[in-house]
Amino acid sequence: MEKLLHDAAPSARVLKVGDRAPTLSIKEDPLGADDHDDDHDHDHEGKGAEDPHVWLDPQRAQLIVRAVAEELGRVDAPHAIAYRERATDLDTSLSALDKEAEERLKTLKHRGFVTFHGSFGYFAERYKLSILGVIEPLPGSQPTGEYVTKVLGVIRDRKVPALFSEPQLDPRPAKVLADEAKIPLGTLDPVGGGPETDTYEKLIRFNVAQLEKHLK
């Protein structure tokens, strides 16, 4: 992205919104994230690196909104007050969204779940959920048979009621595991952009609804 941004607008100011919210480090997967078929650059998105998925916590999203409004006010000073007012409106909306998600997720019978890859750490931290494992610990790296066996063991031992794929990634590994474990396959979307997730609020509510459907 750095090169793309520079090529598109060499003189433009760049705001890295992820730098404006507290970040988590990618944790070593409890099942052994290093157990995979392909070599992987762990400095890019592996154990110890910053987890980039900050937007999946609405409280961090509120910090990002304020940062965007401040930056726009700097580069377009005559409209700074208007940016700030709109940011305040959005902050109110995000606060309500956060409270709604918190109240709905409080009622889940099952607090632990298995995700497709390690994208829901911030979401789980915010709403006191537990990620028991991931199906594909390193995006783009096919998990080994040994790793898949470990995931199935966790699913059975912890009585995980469902697995989740992601719409941006090939769902087949999750489908194979779900069929093997004889449990349903849901969908958690970390990015959005589809018909049901084309706004931030709809994205968060979609994920809450999926967890409600499969973890109650």
ZAMI-594563 format. One line per field, with one value per atom (N, C-alpha, C, O): residue number from 1; z negated, x, y; residue in one letter. Coordinates in steps of 0.05 Angstrom, whole numbers, padded with zeros to 5 digits. Example, Ala and Ser with C-alpha at 12.3 -4.5 7.8 and 13.67 -1.06 7.14 Angstrom:
2
resi <- 1,1,1,1,2,2,2,2
up <- -00156,-00156,-00156,-00169,-00142,-00143,-00157,-00161
east <- 00264,00246,00264,00285,00257,00273,00258,00268
north <- -00114,-00090,-00066,-00066,-00045,-00021,00001,00023
resn <- A,A,A,A,S,S,S,S
//
This chain:
216
resi <- 1,1,1,1,2,2,2,2,3,3,3,3,4,4,4,4,5,5,5,5,6,6,6,6,7,7,7,7,8,8,8,8,9,9,9,9,10,10,10,10,11,11,11,11,12,12,12,12,13,13,13,13,14,14,14,14,15,15,15,15,16,16,16,16,17,17,17,17,18,18,18,18,19,19,19,19,20,20,20,20,21,21,21,21,22,22,22,22,23,23,23,23,24,24,24,24,25,25,25,25,26,26,26,26,27,27,27,27,28,28,28,28,29,29,29,29,30,30,30,30,31,31,31,31,32,32,32,32,33,33,33,33,34,34,34,34,35,35,35,35,36,36,36,36,37,37,37,37,38,38,38,38,39,39,39,39,40,40,40,40,41,41,41,41,42,42,42,42,43,43,43,43,44,44,44,44,45,45,45,45,46,46,46,46,47,47,47,47,48,48,48,48,49,49,49,49,50,50,50,50,51,51,51,51,52,52,52,52,53,53,53,53,54,54,54,54,55,55,55,55,56,56,56,56,57,57,57,57,58,58,58,58,59,59,59,59,60,60,60,60,61,61,61,61,62,62,62,62,63,63,63,63,64,64,64,64,65,65,65,65,66,66,66,66,67,67,67,67,68,68,68,68,69,69,69,69,70,70,70,70,71,71,71,71,72,72,72,72,73,73,73,73,74,74,74,74,75,75,75,75,76,76,76,76,77,77,77,77,78,78,78,78,79,79,79,79,80,80,80,80,81,81,81,81,82,82,82,82,83,83,83,83,84,84,84,84,85,85,85,85,86,86,86,86,87,87,87,87,88,88,88,88,89,89,89,89,90,90,90,90,91,91,91,91,92,92,92,92,93,93,93,93,94,94,94,94,95,95,95,95,96,96,96,96,97,97,97,97,98,98,98,98,99,99,99,99,100,100,100,100,101,101,101,101,102,102,102,102,103,103,103,103,104,104,104,104,105,105,105,105,106,106,106,106,107,107,107,107,108,108,108,108,109,109,109,109,110,110,110,110,111,111,111,111,112,112,112,112,113,113,113,113,114,114,114,114,115,115,115,115,116,116,116,116,117,117,117,117,118,118,118,118,119,119,119,119,120,120,120,120,121,121,121,121,122,122,122,122,123,123,123,123,124,124,124,124,125,125,125,125,126,126,126,126,127,127,127,127,128,128,128,128,129,129,129,129,130,130,130,130,131,131,131,131,132,132,132,132,133,133,133,133,134,134,134,134,135,135,135,135,136,136,136,136,137,137,137,137,138,138,138,138,139,139,139,139,140,140,140,140,141,141,141,141,142,142,142,142,143,143,143,143,144,144,144,144,145,145,145,145,146,146,146,146,147,147,147,147,148,148,148,148,149,149,149,149,150,150,150,150,151,151,151,151,152,152,152,152,153,153,153,153,154,154,154,154,155,155,155,155,156,156,156,156,157,157,157,157,158,158,158,158,159,159,159,159,160,160,160,160,161,161,161,161,162,162,162,162,163,163,163,163,164,164,164,164,165,165,165,165,166,166,166,166,167,167,167,167,168,168,168,168,169,169,169,169,170,170,170,170,171,171,171,171,172,172,172,172,173,173,173,173,174,174,174,174,175,175,175,175,176,176,176,176,177,177,177,177,178,178,178,178,179,179,179,179,180,180,180,180,181,181,181,181,182,182,182,182,183,183,183,183,184,184,184,184,185,185,185,185,186,186,186,186,187,187,187,187,188,188,188,188,189,189,189,189,190,190,190,190,191,191,191,191,192,192,192,192,193,193,193,193,194,194,194,194,195,195,195,195,196,196,196,196,197,197,197,197,198,198,198,198,199,199,199,199,200,200,200,200,201,201,201,201,202,202,202,202,203,203,203,203,204,204,204,204,205,205,205,205,206,206,206,206,207,207,207,207,208,208,208,208,209,209,209,209,210,210,210,210,211,211,211,211,212,212,212,212,213,213,213,213,214,214,214,214,215,215,215,215,216,216,216,216
up <- 00000,00000,00000,00012,-00014,-00015,00013,00019,00030,00058,00074,00089,00071,00086,00078,00096,00052,00043,00054,00063,00053,00062,00092,00101,00107,00136,00144,00163,00129,00135,00129,00144,00107,00098,00082,00058,00096,00083,00061,00041,00064,00045,00024,00006,00025,00006,-00022,-00025,-00042,-00069,-00072,-00060,-00088,-00093,-00122,-00139,-00128,-00156,-00159,-00146,-00175,-00181,-00205,-00228,-00199,-00220,-00241,-00265,-00233,-00253,-00274,-00296,-00267,-00287,-00308,-00329,-00304,-00322,-00341,-00356,-00341,-00359,-00372,-00360,-00398,-00411,-00396,-00388,-00391,-00376,-00393,-00415,-00383,-00395,-00378,-00354,-00391,-00376,-00367,-00382,-00344,-00336,-00354,-00357,-00367,-00386,-00372,-00351,-00384,-00373,-00376,-00398,-00355,-00356,-00376,-00377,-00393,-00414,-00403,-00416,-00377,-00365,-00351,-00342,-00349,-00336,-00308,-00288,-00307,-00282,-00263,-00239,-00274,-00257,-00242,-00226,-00248,-00236,-00209,-00209,-00188,-00162,-00140,-00145,-00116,-00094,-00081,-00071,-00080,-00065,-00083,-00106,-00074,-00089,-00089,-00070,-00109,-00111,-00125,-00143,-00115,-00127,-00152,-00151,-00175,-00200,-00207,-00225,-00195,-00200,-00187,-00195,-00168,-00154,-00169,-00177,-00174,-00190,-00205,-00200,-00224,-00240,-00269,-00277,-00285,-00314,-00320,-00310,-00338,-00346,-00330,-00340,-00306,-00289,-00300,-00314,-00292,-00300,-00285,-00261,-00299,-00286,-00273,-00286,-00247,-00232,-00234,-00224,-00245,-00243,-00264,-00276,-00268,-00290,-00287,-00307,-00262,-00258,-00269,-00271,-00275,-00284,-00313,-00324,-00326,-00353,-00349,-00343,-00352,-00348,-00365,-00357,-00389,-00405,-00392,-00393,-00380,-00365,-00340,-00332,-00328,-00305,-00312,-00295,-00336,-00345,-00345,-00337,-00354,-00354,-00326,-00321,-00308,-00280,-00268,-00253,-00274,-00263,-00272,-00256,-00297,-00307,-00293,-00286,-00288,-00275,-00246,-00237,-00232,-00205,-00204,-00188,-00223,-00224,-00229,-00217,-00248,-00254,-00230,-00224,-00216,-00193,-00170,-00158,-00165,-00144,-00152,-00135,-00178,-00187,-00183,-00177,-00185,-00180,-00151,-00145,-00133,-00104,-00092,-00069,-00105,-00094,-00117,-00126,-00127,-00151,-00150,-00171,-00128,-00127,-00135,-00144,-00131,-00137,-00162,-00166,-00178,-00201,-00220,-00231,-00225,-00244,-00233,-00249,-00207,-00195,-00198,-00204,-00193,-00197,-00225,-00231,-00244,-00272,-00280,-00295,-00269,-00275,-00265,-00279,-00240,-00229,-00244,-00248,-00253,-00269,-00295,-00305,-00307,-00332,-00328,-00344,-00305,-00299,-00296,-00306,-00281,-00276,-00302,-00307,-00319,-00345,-00361,-00374,-00361,-00376,-00364,-00379,-00338,-00325,-00331,-00337,-00331,-00337,-00366,-00373,-00384,-00412,-00416,-00432,-00403,-00404,-00393,-00404,-00370,-00358,-00377,-00380,-00390,-00408,-00432,-00439,-00443,-00465,-00456,-00471,-00432,-00422,-00419,-00427,-00407,-00403,-00430,-00433,-00449,-00475,-00488,-00499,-00487,-00500,-00487,-00500,-00460,-00446,-00450,-00454,-00451,-00453,-00482,-00487,-00501,-00529,-00533,-00551,-00516,-00520,-00508,-00511,-00495,-00482,-00502,-00523,-00496,-00514,-00511,-00531,-00486,-00481,-00477,-00460,-00492,-00490,-00473,-00466,-00466,-00450,-00422,-00418,-00402,-00375,-00359,-00367,-00336,-00318,-00293,-00280,-00286,-00263,-00239,-00243,-00216,-00192,-00193,-00190,-00198,-00204,-00225,-00235,-00233,-00258,-00254,-00258,-00247,-00242,-00263,-00262,-00283,-00301,-00330,-00349,-00332,-00359,-00373,-00397,-00359,-00371,-00378,-00399,-00360,-00365,-00390,-00407,-00392,-00414,-00440,-00461,-00439,-00464,-00473,-00497,-00455,-00463,-00476,-00495,-00465,-00475,-00492,-00496,-00503,-00522,-00511,-00525,-00486,-00474,-00472,-00476,-00466,-00465,-00438,-00430,-00424,-00400,-00407,-00416,-00403,-00411,-00391,-00398,-00367,-00346,-00320,-00317,-00300,-00273,-00253,-00257,-00232,-00212,-00195,-00189,-00186,-00169,-00184,-00180,-00200,-00218,-00203,-00214,-00179,-00163,-00137,-00121,-00131,-00106,-00082,-00078,-00065,-00041,-00045,-00025,-00069,-00075,-00082,-00102,-00067,-00072,-00098,-00101,-00117,-00142,-00137,-00119,-00153,-00150,-00161,-00176,-00155,-00166,-00196,-00209,-00207,-00236,-00249,-00270,-00236,-00247,-00246,-00266,-00224,-00221,-00243,-00254,-00249,-00270,-00297,-00313,-00302,-00327,-00329,-00350,-00307,-00306,-00312,-00328,-00299,-00304,-00333,-00344,-00345,-00373,-00391,-00409,-00385,-00401,-00397,-00416,-00372,-00366,-00382,-00393,-00383,-00398,-00428,-00443,-00438,-00467,-00478,-00500,-00464,-00474,-00465,-00471,-00450,-00440,-00425,-00429,-00407,-00390,-00372,-00358,-00373,-00359,-00329,-00315,-00320,-00291,-00284,-00301,-00258,-00248,-00230,-00222,-00224,-00208,-00185,-00190,-00161,-00139,-00135,-00150,-00116,-00109,-00080,-00063,-00072,-00044,-00025,-00001,-00036,-00018,-00012,00005,-00026,-00024,-00016,-00019,-00005,00003,-00021,-00040,-00021,-00044,-00047,-00066,-00027,-00026,-00051,-00062,-00061,-00085,-00109,-00124,-00112,-00134,-00129,-00148,-00104,-00098,-00104,-00114,-00097,-00102,-00132,-00141,-00148,-00177,-00188,-00206,-00179,-00189,-00183,-00200,-00159,-00152,-00169,-00178,-00173,-00189,-00218,-00230,-00229,-00257,-00259,-00281,-00236,-00235,-00250,-00266,-00244,-00255,-00233,-00212,-00237,-00216,-00210,-00226,-00186,-00177,-00174,-00157,-00191,-00188,-00173,-00162,-00173,-00160,-00178,-00188,-00182,-00195,-00175,-00162,-00172,-00152,-00165,-00179,-00161,-00173,-00157,-00167,-00132,-00114,-00105,-00103,-00098,-00088,-00058,-00044,-00048,-00020,-00005,00018,-00017,-00004,-00009,-00023,00003,00000,-00029,-00036,-00045,-00073,-00091,-00115,-00080,-00097,-00084,-00086,-00070,-00055,-00071,-00059,-00096,-00114,-00139,-00144,-00154,-00178,-00198,-00209,-00202,-00221,-00213,-00230,-00187,-00177,-00180,-00186,-00177,-00180,-00209,-00213,-00228,-00256,-00263,-00276,-00255,-00261,-00247,-00258,-00223,-00209,-00226,-00229,-00235,-00251,-00277,-00286,-00290,-00315,-00310,-00325,-00288,-00282,-00276,-00283,-00262,-00256,-00282,-00285,-00301,-00326,-00342,-00355,-00342,-00356,-00344,-00359,-00318,-00305,-00312,-00316,-00315,-00318,-00346,-00352,-00363,-00390,-00413,-00436,-00407,-00429,-00439,-00458
east <- 00016,00000,00017,00010,00040,00057,00064,00062,00073,00081,00057,00059,00035,00011,00002,-00004,00003,-00005,00014,00006,00040,00060,00057,00059,00053,00051,00026,00026,00004,-00021,-00020,-00031,-00007,-00006,00019,00019,00042,00068,00069,00084,00054,00056,00034,00033,00016,-00007,00002,00020,-00011,-00006,-00019,-00040,-00007,-00017,-00023,-00006,-00048,-00055,-00058,-00075,-00042,-00044,-00062,-00054,-00087,-00107,-00101,-00109,-00088,-00081,-00062,-00061,-00047,-00028,-00043,-00031,-00068,-00083,-00101,-00116,-00098,-00114,-00094,-00075,-00099,-00082,-00083,-00104,-00060,-00059,-00052,-00041,-00059,-00052,-00031,-00029,-00015,00005,-00009,-00026,-00001,-00011,00001,00025,-00017,-00008,-00002,-00014,00016,00020,-00006,-00018,-00014,-00039,-00036,-00016,-00056,-00054,-00050,-00041,-00058,-00055,-00028,-00022,-00013,00013,00013,00012,00013,00011,00034,00032,00056,00080,00077,00095,00056,00053,00039,00014,00053,00041,00059,00083,00049,00064,00084,00105,00078,00094,00110,00102,00133,00148,00132,00117,00134,00119,00135,00150,00133,00148,00133,00114,00143,00130,00132,00117,00150,00151,00128,00122,00115,00093,00067,00055,00059,00034,00037,00022,00055,00059,00061,00056,00068,00071,00088,00110,00078,00094,00089,00094,00079,00073,00047,00032,00043,00018,-00005,-00004,-00026,-00051,-00064,-00070,-00068,-00078,-00108,-00118,-00123,-00152,-00166,-00185,-00155,-00164,-00193,-00207,-00203,-00230,-00252,-00275,-00245,-00266,-00274,-00291,-00262,-00271,-00283,-00268,-00309,-00322,-00310,-00310,-00300,-00287,-00262,-00256,-00246,-00223,-00231,-00218,-00253,-00264,-00270,-00267,-00280,-00286,-00260,-00261,-00239,-00213,-00204,-00194,-00209,-00201,-00218,-00207,-00244,-00261,-00251,-00249,-00243,-00233,-00207,-00203,-00190,-00164,-00169,-00155,-00188,-00194,-00205,-00196,-00223,-00234,-00213,-00212,-00195,-00173,-00155,-00147,-00148,-00130,-00143,-00130,-00169,-00183,-00185,-00183,-00189,-00189,-00163,-00162,-00141,-00114,-00110,-00100,-00118,-00113,-00134,-00131,-00157,-00179,-00191,-00214,-00174,-00181,-00208,-00222,-00216,-00242,-00266,-00287,-00263,-00285,-00280,-00294,-00261,-00253,-00276,-00280,-00292,-00315,-00335,-00346,-00340,-00359,-00350,-00366,-00324,-00313,-00317,-00324,-00311,-00313,-00342,-00347,-00361,-00389,-00398,-00412,-00390,-00398,-00384,-00396,-00360,-00346,-00361,-00362,-00371,-00386,-00411,-00418,-00425,-00450,-00443,-00457,-00421,-00413,-00404,-00409,-00391,-00382,-00406,-00405,-00427,-00452,-00464,-00472,-00464,-00474,-00458,-00469,-00431,-00414,-00416,-00415,-00420,-00424,-00449,-00449,-00470,-00495,-00492,-00502,-00477,-00472,-00456,-00463,-00436,-00419,-00436,-00433,-00453,-00470,-00489,-00494,-00500,-00519,-00504,-00515,-00481,-00465,-00459,-00461,-00451,-00444,-00467,-00465,-00491,-00514,-00522,-00530,-00521,-00529,-00510,-00518,-00484,-00464,-00462,-00451,-00471,-00471,-00487,-00482,-00507,-00526,-00517,-00531,-00494,-00485,-00480,-00467,-00489,-00484,-00454,-00441,-00445,-00417,-00400,-00407,-00379,-00362,-00337,-00324,-00332,-00308,-00316,-00337,-00300,-00306,-00280,-00259,-00282,-00259,-00264,-00285,-00244,-00247,-00231,-00216,-00235,-00221,-00192,-00174,-00186,-00158,-00159,-00180,-00135,-00133,-00141,-00125,-00166,-00175,-00193,-00200,-00202,-00222,-00212,-00228,-00186,-00175,-00186,-00192,-00188,-00198,-00228,-00237,-00243,-00272,-00275,-00292,-00260,-00262,-00254,-00267,-00232,-00223,-00245,-00251,-00257,-00277,-00301,-00311,-00310,-00335,-00331,-00350,-00307,-00300,-00307,-00319,-00299,-00302,-00274,-00254,-00274,-00248,-00245,-00263,-00224,-00218,-00202,-00179,-00214,-00202,-00182,-00165,-00183,-00164,-00172,-00193,-00155,-00161,-00157,-00140,-00173,-00172,-00147,-00134,-00142,-00119,-00101,-00105,-00082,-00067,-00051,-00047,-00042,-00027,-00041,-00042,-00053,-00068,-00053,-00030,-00065,-00052,-00036,-00026,-00032,-00016,-00035,-00050,-00033,-00050,-00042,-00018,-00060,-00052,-00046,-00057,-00028,-00021,-00043,-00060,-00041,-00060,-00058,-00079,-00034,-00030,-00045,-00058,-00042,-00055,-00086,-00099,-00096,-00125,-00135,-00157,-00119,-00127,-00129,-00146,-00110,-00110,-00135,-00148,-00142,-00167,-00191,-00208,-00193,-00216,-00217,-00238,-00193,-00193,-00204,-00219,-00197,-00208,-00238,-00253,-00247,-00275,-00291,-00312,-00280,-00295,-00292,-00312,-00268,-00264,-00280,-00291,-00281,-00294,-00323,-00337,-00332,-00360,-00366,-00387,-00348,-00352,-00377,-00378,-00397,-00422,-00422,-00440,-00402,-00402,-00374,-00359,-00368,-00344,-00352,-00375,-00332,-00337,-00317,-00293,-00327,-00310,-00311,-00325,-00296,-00296,-00302,-00292,-00319,-00327,-00304,-00306,-00282,-00260,-00241,-00223,-00244,-00225,-00240,-00264,-00224,-00235,-00247,-00232,-00273,-00285,-00280,-00288,-00268,-00266,-00252,-00262,-00230,-00218,-00237,-00238,-00253,-00272,-00295,-00305,-00303,-00326,-00317,-00333,-00293,-00283,-00283,-00292,-00273,-00273,-00301,-00306,-00319,-00346,-00360,-00374,-00356,-00368,-00356,-00371,-00330,-00317,-00327,-00332,-00331,-00340,-00371,-00381,-00384,-00414,-00426,-00445,-00416,-00427,-00432,-00420,-00449,-00455,-00431,-00412,-00431,-00411,-00424,-00441,-00416,-00426,-00406,-00386,-00411,-00393,-00388,-00406,-00362,-00355,-00339,-00321,-00346,-00335,-00317,-00328,-00291,-00274,-00271,-00261,-00281,-00275,-00300,-00301,-00321,-00345,-00344,-00326,-00364,-00366,-00387,-00393,-00398,-00420,-00447,-00449,-00468,-00495,-00504,-00517,-00496,-00505,-00485,-00490,-00462,-00441,-00428,-00404,-00445,-00434,-00432,-00426,-00438,-00431,-00417,-00419,-00404,-00390,-00410,-00405,-00432,-00452,-00463,-00467,-00469,-00480,-00459,-00467,-00434,-00413,-00412,-00412,-00412,-00412,-00437,-00436,-00460,-00485,-00486,-00497,-00476,-00475,-00459,-00468,-00436,-00419,-00433,-00432,-00445,-00460,-00482,-00486,-00497,-00519,-00510,-00523,-00487,-00476,-00468,-00473,-00456,-00448,-00473,-00474,-00493,-00518,-00531,-00541,-00531,-00544,-00530,-00544,-00504,-00489,-00479,-00472,-00478,-00466,-00486,-00478,-00511,-00531,-00538,-00554
north <- -00024,00000,00025,00045,00024,00048,00058,00082,00039,00046,00056,00076,00043,00051,00079,00095,00085,00112,00133,00154,00127,00146,00151,00174,00129,00132,00148,00163,00144,00157,00187,00203,00194,00222,00227,00226,00232,00234,00255,00252,00277,00299,00299,00316,00279,00279,00271,00254,00282,00273,00246,00240,00229,00202,00198,00202,00191,00186,00155,00143,00143,00115,00111,00114,00105,00105,00084,00087,00062,00041,00051,00040,00072,00083,00100,00107,00106,00123,00107,00119,00081,00064,00044,00035,00037,00017,-00009,-00018,-00021,-00046,-00070,-00067,-00093,-00118,-00132,-00127,-00148,-00164,-00190,-00201,-00200,-00226,-00247,-00249,-00262,-00282,-00308,-00314,-00323,-00350,-00366,-00366,-00379,-00394,-00417,-00431,-00421,-00441,-00469,-00488,-00473,-00499,-00503,-00525,-00481,-00483,-00471,-00485,-00444,-00430,-00435,-00430,-00445,-00450,-00476,-00483,-00491,-00517,-00515,-00517,-00509,-00505,-00515,-00521,-00516,-00528,-00509,-00518,-00484,-00465,-00447,-00442,-00438,-00418,-00392,-00387,-00376,-00351,-00330,-00336,-00306,-00284,-00275,-00260,-00283,-00277,-00247,-00238,-00232,-00204,-00189,-00166,-00202,-00189,-00192,-00172,-00217,-00221,-00247,-00266,-00248,-00271,-00264,-00241,-00284,-00280,-00256,-00254,-00238,-00215,-00190,-00168,-00193,-00170,-00156,-00169,-00131,-00118,-00130,-00134,-00135,-00144,-00120,-00101,-00121,-00097,-00093,-00072,-00112,-00111,-00093,-00101,-00069,-00052,-00043,-00038,-00042,-00031,-00050,-00041,-00075,-00093,-00089,-00103,-00069,-00060,-00032,-00013,-00029,-00003,00020,00043,00013,00034,00044,00068,00026,00035,00051,00069,00042,00056,00085,00103,00090,00117,00134,00158,00123,00137,00144,00165,00125,00129,00151,00168,00152,00173,00201,00219,00203,00229,00236,00259,00216,00221,00231,00249,00219,00227,00255,00272,00262,00289,00310,00331,00303,00322,00327,00349,00305,00307,00323,00340,00318,00333,00362,00379,00368,00395,00410,00434,00395,00407,00414,00436,00396,00401,00418,00428,00421,00437,00454,00450,00472,00487,00502,00502,00513,00527,00509,00519,00483,00465,00448,00428,00456,00440,00435,00413,00456,00454,00434,00418,00434,00416,00387,00369,00383,00355,00346,00323,00364,00357,00351,00332,00366,00361,00334,00319,00328,00302,00279,00258,00284,00263,00259,00236,00280,00277,00261,00244,00267,00251,00221,00204,00216,00188,00175,00151,00190,00180,00170,00149,00186,00179,00153,00136,00151,00128,00103,00081,00106,00083,00074,00051,00094,00087,00071,00052,00078,00063,00035,00015,00033,00008,-00011,-00034,00001,-00014,-00025,-00049,-00009,-00017,-00039,-00058,-00036,-00056,-00083,-00104,-00083,-00107,-00120,-00144,-00103,-00114,-00128,-00150,-00115,-00126,-00152,-00172,-00153,-00177,-00200,-00223,-00194,-00215,-00225,-00247,-00209,-00218,-00243,-00259,-00247,-00269,-00296,-00316,-00296,-00320,-00342,-00337,-00366,-00389,-00398,-00404,-00398,-00406,-00381,-00365,-00378,-00354,-00358,-00339,-00383,-00390,-00398,-00411,-00391,-00399,-00402,-00393,-00415,-00420,-00403,-00406,-00386,-00369,-00381,-00399,-00369,-00379,-00371,-00388,-00346,-00338,-00317,-00308,-00307,-00291,-00262,-00244,-00258,-00230,-00219,-00195,-00235,-00225,-00221,-00222,-00216,-00212,-00188,-00189,-00165,-00141,-00144,-00135,-00156,-00160,-00178,-00172,-00200,-00218,-00204,-00208,-00188,-00174,-00155,-00154,-00140,-00120,-00133,-00122,-00155,-00167,-00192,-00208,-00195,-00216,-00244,-00260,-00248,-00274,-00287,-00274,-00313,-00327,-00341,-00357,-00336,-00350,-00375,-00373,-00398,-00424,-00434,-00451,-00424,-00433,-00421,-00408,-00424,-00414,-00437,-00454,-00437,-00459,-00456,-00476,-00431,-00426,-00406,-00382,-00416,-00398,-00376,-00354,-00382,-00362,-00360,-00379,-00336,-00333,-00341,-00333,-00358,-00367,-00392,-00403,-00401,-00424,-00447,-00446,-00469,-00492,-00505,-00513,-00509,-00522,-00552,-00564,-00563,-00591,-00609,-00600,-00634,-00653,-00655,-00658,-00652,-00653,-00629,-00632,-00605,-00582,-00585,-00578,-00595,-00599,-00618,-00614,-00639,-00658,-00644,-00649,-00625,-00610,-00593,-00591,-00580,-00563,-00580,-00572,-00603,-00621,-00630,-00632,-00634,-00641,-00619,-00625,-00594,-00572,-00569,-00565,-00572,-00571,-00591,-00585,-00615,-00637,-00633,-00636,-00627,-00625,-00602,-00604,-00579,-00555,-00553,-00534,-00574,-00575,-00549,-00537,-00541,-00517,-00523,-00543,-00505,-00511,-00505,-00514,-00489,-00482,-00471,-00463,-00473,-00460,-00437,-00434,-00420,-00396,-00393,-00395,-00388,-00381,-00351,-00337,-00341,-00312,-00309,-00324,-00289,-00287,-00280,-00285,-00268,-00260,-00284,-00281,-00306,-00328,-00354,-00357,-00373,-00399,-00413,-00419,-00419,-00431,-00462,-00474,-00474,-00503,-00515,-00535,-00504,-00516,-00516,-00535,-00494,-00492,-00512,-00524,-00515,-00534,-00562,-00578,-00570,-00597,-00602,-00624,-00583,-00586,-00588,-00605,-00570,-00570,-00597,-00608,-00607,-00633,-00656,-00673,-00655,-00675,-00675,-00696,-00651,-00648,-00649,-00650,-00650,-00651,-00627,-00631,-00603,-00578,-00558,-00561,-00538,-00519,-00501,-00498,-00489,-00470,-00443,-00439,-00424,-00396,-00379,-00389,-00353,-00334,-00310,-00298,-00304,-00279,-00262,-00272,-00237,-00220,-00198,-00181,-00199,-00179,-00153,-00133,-00153,-00131,-00116,-00092,-00131,-00119,-00113,-00122,-00099,-00092,-00107,-00100,-00128,-00143,-00130,-00110,-00140,-00128,-00126,-00107,-00145,-00144,-00130,-00126,-00121,-00110,-00085,-00081,-00069,-00047,-00021,00000,-00022,00000,-00012,-00036,00005,-00006,-00017,-00038,-00003,-00012,-00039,-00056,-00042,-00067,-00090,-00112,-00084,-00104,-00114,-00139,-00096,-00105,-00121,-00141,-00110,-00124,-00152,-00171,-00154,-00180,-00200,-00223,-00192,-00211,-00218,-00241,-00198,-00204,-00224,-00243,-00220,-00238,-00266,-00285,-00268,-00295,-00310,-00333,-00295,-00307,-00314,-00335,-00297,-00303,-00329,-00346,-00331,-00353,-00380,-00400,-00380,-00405,-00411,-00434,-00390,-00395,-00393,-00396,-00390,-00388,-00415,-00418
resn <- M,M,M,M,E,E,E,E,K,K,K,K,L,L,L,L,L,L,L,L,H,H,H,H,D,D,D,D,A,A,A,A,A,A,A,A,P,P,P,P,S,S,S,S,A,A,A,A,R,R,R,R,V,V,V,V,L,L,L,L,K,K,K,K,V,V,V,V,G,G,G,G,D,D,D,D,R,R,R,R,A,A,A,A,P,P,P,P,T,T,T,T,L,L,L,L,S,S,S,S,I,I,I,I,K,K,K,K,E,E,E,E,D,D,D,D,P,P,P,P,L,L,L,L,G,G,G,G,A,A,A,A,D,D,D,D,D,D,D,D,H,H,H,H,D,D,D,D,D,D,D,D,D,D,D,D,H,H,H,H,D,D,D,D,H,H,H,H,D,D,D,D,H,H,H,H,E,E,E,E,G,G,G,G,K,K,K,K,G,G,G,G,A,A,A,A,E,E,E,E,D,D,D,D,P,P,P,P,H,H,H,H,V,V,V,V,W,W,W,W,L,L,L,L,D,D,D,D,P,P,P,P,Q,Q,Q,Q,R,R,R,R,A,A,A,A,Q,Q,Q,Q,L,L,L,L,I,I,I,I,V,V,V,V,R,R,R,R,A,A,A,A,V,V,V,V,A,A,A,A,E,E,E,E,E,E,E,E,L,L,L,L,G,G,G,G,R,R,R,R,V,V,V,V,D,D,D,D,A,A,A,A,P,P,P,P,H,H,H,H,A,A,A,A,I,I,I,I,A,A,A,A,Y,Y,Y,Y,R,R,R,R,E,E,E,E,R,R,R,R,A,A,A,A,T,T,T,T,D,D,D,D,L,L,L,L,D,D,D,D,T,T,T,T,S,S,S,S,L,L,L,L,S,S,S,S,A,A,A,A,L,L,L,L,D,D,D,D,K,K,K,K,E,E,E,E,A,A,A,A,E,E,E,E,E,E,E,E,R,R,R,R,L,L,L,L,K,K,K,K,T,T,T,T,L,L,L,L,K,K,K,K,H,H,H,H,R,R,R,R,G,G,G,G,F,F,F,F,V,V,V,V,T,T,T,T,F,F,F,F,H,H,H,H,G,G,G,G,S,S,S,S,F,F,F,F,G,G,G,G,Y,Y,Y,Y,F,F,F,F,A,A,A,A,E,E,E,E,R,R,R,R,Y,Y,Y,Y,K,K,K,K,L,L,L,L,S,S,S,S,I,I,I,I,L,L,L,L,G,G,G,G,V,V,V,V,I,I,I,I,E,E,E,E,P,P,P,P,L,L,L,L,P,P,P,P,G,G,G,G,S,S,S,S,Q,Q,Q,Q,P,P,P,P,T,T,T,T,G,G,G,G,E,E,E,E,Y,Y,Y,Y,V,V,V,V,T,T,T,T,K,K,K,K,V,V,V,V,L,L,L,L,G,G,G,G,V,V,V,V,I,I,I,I,R,R,R,R,D,D,D,D,R,R,R,R,K,K,K,K,V,V,V,V,P,P,P,P,A,A,A,A,L,L,L,L,F,F,F,F,S,S,S,S,E,E,E,E,P,P,P,P,Q,Q,Q,Q,L,L,L,L,D,D,D,D,P,P,P,P,R,R,R,R,P,P,P,P,A,A,A,A,K,K,K,K,V,V,V,V,L,L,L,L,A,A,A,A,D,D,D,D,E,E,E,E,A,A,A,A,K,K,K,K,I,I,I,I,P,P,P,P,L,L,L,L,G,G,G,G,T,T,T,T,L,L,L,L,D,D,D,D,P,P,P,P,V,V,V,V,G,G,G,G,G,G,G,G,G,G,G,G,P,P,P,P,E,E,E,E,T,T,T,T,D,D,D,D,T,T,T,T,Y,Y,Y,Y,E,E,E,E,K,K,K,K,L,L,L,L,I,I,I,I,R,R,R,R,F,F,F,F,N,N,N,N,V,V,V,V,A,A,A,A,Q,Q,Q,Q,L,L,L,L,E,E,E,E,K,K,K,K,H,H,H,H,L,L,L,L,K,K,K,K
//
